[in-house]
Amino acid sequence: MNEEKRSSEYRPPQENEPFNSVVDHYRNIVGTPDKPIDLESMPKPLRWFGYFFFSVILIGSIMLLIAFLIT
């Protein structure tokens, strides 16, 4: 019963509302994102590029750490 109550009361997070006119102006002029990036909604080639890019950075960091510890 608790699970049903929790799921019916859950509301997904909404966009971050600007708290003053300066922040609103900055978002409109500069174009800062107001919600997090959802990789699942992107096209497949772009998603694969993102996964590849982050994997290369992670593997390179681990290799650099190992090389530093060995020497």
FIKOLZA-1660 file (N, C-alpha, C; in steps of 0.1 Angstrom, whole numbers, plus 5000, padded with zeros to 4 digits):
% residues 71
   i   px   py   pz ch aa at
   1 5008 4988 5000  A  M  N
   1 5000 5000 5000  A  M CA
   1 5009 5013 5000  A  M  C
   2 5020 5012 5007  A  N  N
   2 5029 5024 5007  A  N CA
   2 5035 5027 4994  A  N  C
   3 5038 5016 4987  A  E  N
   3 5044 5017 4973  A  E CA
   3 5034 5024 4964  A  E  C
   4 5021 5021 4964  A  E  N
   4 5011 5027 4956  A  E CA
   4 5010 5042 4959  A  E  C
   5 5010 5045 4972  A  K  N
   5 5008 5058 4976  A  K CA
   5 5020 5067 4972  A  K  C
   6 5032 5061 4973  A  R  N
   6 5044 5069 4969  A  R CA
   6 5044 5072 4954  A  R  C
   7 5041 5061 4946  A  S  N
   7 5041 5063 4932  A  S CA
   7 5031 5073 4927  A  S  C
   8 5019 5073 4933  A  S  N
   8 5009 5082 4929  A  S CA
   8 5012 5097 4933  A  S  C
   9 5020 5099 4943  A  E  N
   9 5023 5112 4948  A  E CA
   9 5036 5117 4941  A  E  C
  10 5043 5109 4934  A  Y  N
  10 5056 5113 4928  A  Y CA
  10 5053 5122 4916  A  Y  C
  11 5060 5133 4916  A  R  N
  11 5059 5142 4904  A  R CA
  11 5073 5144 4899  A  R  C
  12 5075 5142 4886  A  P  N
  12 5089 5143 4881  A  P CA
  12 5094 5158 4883  A  P  C
  13 5107 5159 4884  A  P  N
  13 5113 5173 4886  A  P CA
  13 5110 5182 4874  A  P  C
  14 5106 5194 4877  A  Q  N
  14 5104 5203 4866  A  Q CA
  14 5116 5211 4863  A  Q  C
  15 5115 5219 4852  A  E  N
  15 5126 5228 4849  A  E CA
  15 5129 5237 4860  A  E  C
  16 5142 5241 4861  A  N  N
  16 5146 5250 4872  A  N CA
  16 5141 5264 4868  A  N  C
  17 5133 5269 4877  A  E  N
  17 5127 5283 4874  A  E CA
  17 5138 5293 4879  A  E  C
  18 5140 5303 4870  A  P  N
  18 5149 5314 4874  A  P CA
  18 5144 5321 4887  A  P  C
  19 5153 5325 4896  A  F  N
  19 5148 5331 4908  A  F CA
  19 5148 5346 4907  A  F  C
  20 5154 5352 4897  A  N  N
  20 5154 5366 4894  A  N CA
  20 5155 5369 4880  A  N  C
  21 5154 5382 4876  A  S  N
  21 5154 5385 4862  A  S CA
  21 5168 5384 4856  A  S  C
  22 5179 5385 4864  A  V  N
  22 5192 5384 4859  A  V CA
  22 5195 5370 4854  A  V  C
  23 5191 5360 4862  A  V  N
  23 5193 5346 4858  A  V CA
  23 5185 5343 4845  A  V  C
  24 5173 5348 4845  A  D  N
  24 5164 5346 4833  A  D CA
  24 5171 5352 4821  A  D  C
  25 5176 5364 4822  A  H  N
  25 5182 5371 4810  A  H CA
  25 5195 5363 4806  A  H  C
  26 5203 5359 4816  A  Y  N
  26 5215 5351 4813  A  Y CA
  26 5211 5338 4805  A  Y  C
  27 5201 5331 4809  A  R  N
  27 5197 5319 4803  A  R CA
  27 5192 5322 4789  A  R  C
  28 5185 5333 4787  A  N  N
  28 5179 5336 4773  A  N CA
  28 5190 5341 4764  A  N  C
  29 5200 5349 4768  A  I  N
  29 5210 5354 4760  A  I CA
  29 5221 5344 4758  A  I  C
  30 5227 5339 4768  A  V  N
  30 5238 5330 4767  A  V CA
  30 5234 5316 4763  A  V  C
  31 5222 5311 4767  A  G  N
  31 5217 5298 4763  A  G CA
  31 5222 5287 4773  A  G  C
  32 5223 5290 4785  A  T  N
  32 5226 5280 4795  A  T CA
  32 5215 5270 4796  A  T  C
  33 5218 5257 4797  A  P  N
  33 5207 5247 4798  A  P CA
  33 5200 5248 4812  A  P  C
  34 5187 5246 4811  A  D  N
  34 5179 5246 4824  A  D CA
  34 5175 5233 4829  A  D  C
  35 5178 5222 4821  A  K  N
  35 5175 5209 4826  A  K CA
  35 5187 5200 4822  A  K  C
  36 5189 5188 4829  A  P  N
  36 5200 5180 4827  A  P CA
  36 5199 5173 4813  A  P  C
  37 5210 5168 4808  A  I  N
  37 5210 5162 4795  A  I CA
  37 5206 5147 4796  A  I  C
  38 5197 5143 4788  A  D  N
  38 5192 5129 4788  A  D CA
  38 5198 5122 4776  A  D  C
  39 5208 5114 4778  A  L  N
  39 5215 5107 4767  A  L CA
  39 5205 5097 4759  A  L  C
  40 5195 5092 4766  A  E  N
  40 5186 5082 4760  A  E CA
  40 5177 5089 4750  A  E  C
  41 5175 5102 4750  A  S  N
  41 5167 5108 4741  A  S CA
  41 5174 5113 4728  A  S  C
  42 5188 5112 4728  A  M  N
  42 5196 5116 4717  A  M CA
  42 5196 5106 4706  A  M  C
  43 5199 5110 4694  A  P  N
  43 5201 5100 4683  A  P CA
  43 5212 5090 4686  A  P  C
  44 5210 5078 4680  A  K  N
  44 5220 5067 4683  A  K CA
  44 5234 5071 4680  A  K  C
  45 5238 5077 4668  A  P  N
  45 5252 5080 4666  A  P CA
  45 5258 5089 4676  A  P  C
  46 5250 5099 4680  A  L  N
  46 5255 5109 4690  A  L CA
  46 5256 5102 4704  A  L  C
  47 5247 5093 4707  A  R  N
  47 5248 5085 4720  A  R CA
  47 5261 5077 4720  A  R  C
  48 5263 5070 4709  A  W  N
  48 5275 5061 4708  A  W CA
  48 5288 5069 4709  A  W  C
  49 5288 5081 4703  A  F  N
  49 5300 5090 4704  A  F CA
  49 5302 5094 4718  A  F  C
  50 5291 5097 4725  A  G  N
  50 5292 5101 4739  A  G CA
  50 5298 5090 4748  A  G  C
  51 5292 5078 4746  A  Y  N
  51 5297 5066 4753  A  Y CA
  51 5312 5064 4750  A  Y  C
  52 5316 5065 4737  A  F  N
  52 5330 5062 4733  A  F CA
  52 5339 5073 4739  A  F  C
  53 5335 5086 4739  A  F  N
  53 5343 5097 4744  A  F CA
  53 5345 5095 4759  A  F  C
  54 5335 5093 4766  A  F  N
  54 5336 5091 4781  A  F CA
  54 5344 5079 4784  A  F  C
  55 5343 5068 4777  A  S  N
  55 5351 5056 4779  A  S CA
  55 5365 5058 4777  A  S  C
  56 5369 5066 4766  A  V  N
  56 5383 5069 4763  A  V CA
  56 5389 5077 4774  A  V  C
  57 5382 5087 4779  A  I  N
  57 5386 5095 4790  A  I CA
  57 5388 5087 4803  A  I  C
  58 5379 5078 4806  A  L  N
  58 5380 5070 4818  A  L CA
  58 5392 5060 4817  A  L  C
  59 5393 5053 4805  A  I  N
  59 5404 5043 4804  A  I CA
  59 5417 5051 4804  A  I  C
  60 5418 5062 4797  A  G  N
  60 5431 5070 4797  A  G CA
  60 5434 5074 4811  A  G  C
  61 5425 5078 4819  A  S  N
  61 5428 5082 4833  A  S CA
  61 5433 5071 4841  A  S  C
  62 5427 5059 4839  A  I  N
  62 5431 5047 4847  A  I CA
  62 5445 5043 4842  A  I  C
  63 5448 5044 4829  A  M  N
  63 5461 5040 4824  A  M CA
  63 5472 5050 4829  A  M  C
  64 5468 5063 4830  A  L  N
  64 5478 5073 4835  A  L CA
  64 5480 5070 4850  A  L  C
  65 5470 5067 4857  A  L  N
  65 5472 5064 4871  A  L CA
  65 5481 5052 4874  A  L  C
  66 5478 5042 4866  A  I  N
  66 5487 5029 4867  A  I CA
  66 5501 5032 4863  A  I  C
  67 5503 5040 4852  A  A  N
  67 5517 5043 4848  A  A CA
  67 5524 5052 4859  A  A  C
  68 5516 5061 4865  A  F  N
  68 5522 5069 4876  A  F CA
  68 5526 5061 4888  A  F  C
  69 5518 5051 4891  A  L  N
  69 5520 5042 4903  A  L CA
  69 5532 5033 4900  A  L  C
  70 5534 5028 4888  A  I  N
  70 5544 5019 4885  A  I CA
  70 5558 5026 4885  A  I  C
  71 5559 5038 4880  A  T  N
  71 5572 5045 4880  A  T CA
  71 5575 5051 4893  A  T  C
% end
